[in-house]
C-alpha cells in the first residue's frame, strides 16, 4: 500500500506498476503459504482464514 501511495504522490506510472506487480507476487506467495498451513493445521487454520482478511483488515 505504501509503495502504491508513493507512486501516486510522485505521479510515477512505473512505481505504480511495480507496486501492483509486488502486490500480485505477494498474493501468490500468501496463497502457497496458506495451503501449507492448511496441510499442517487443518480445520483450525481454515476457520482462522475465514475470520481474518489476507492483507487489509475487513477488506482483503
QUIRATA-V367893 format. One record per helix or strand of 2 or more residues. SS is the DSSP state (h for helix, s for strand). FROM is the first residue (numbers start at 0). LEN is the number of residues. If there is no record, write none. Layout:
SS_FROM_LEN, SS_FROM_LEN
This chain:
h_1_8, h_12_29, h_42_9
